[in-house]
Amino acid sequence: MADTHQGESIGSVDIRLQLGLRIRRLREDRGWSQDVFAQMTQLGRSYPHKIESGIVDIQLTTLVKIAKAFKITPSQLLDSVGSESH
């Protein structure tokens, strides 16, 4: 059996991982450490790691904060997340 949280599908884990990787790439493209990213988004210090690792589901308000920090729209942040790349 897959190692997922109770009641969640493999697809939701994949989407969290895809979004986490997208956020990590955007953060690294800007040369930001996770600590700087946490300050820019007003998130807790350990939260960026949890997002980038796909551990947490991001709330809409958090998604908007992240997009604003990157100076992009939430839809740009979600671009290609959840699409099949196989």
Secondary structure, 3 states (H helix, E strand, C coil): CCCCCCCCCHHHHHHHHHHHHHHHHHHHHCCCCHHHHHHHHCCCCCHHHHHHCCCCCCCHHHHHHHHHHHCCCHHHHCCCCCCCCC
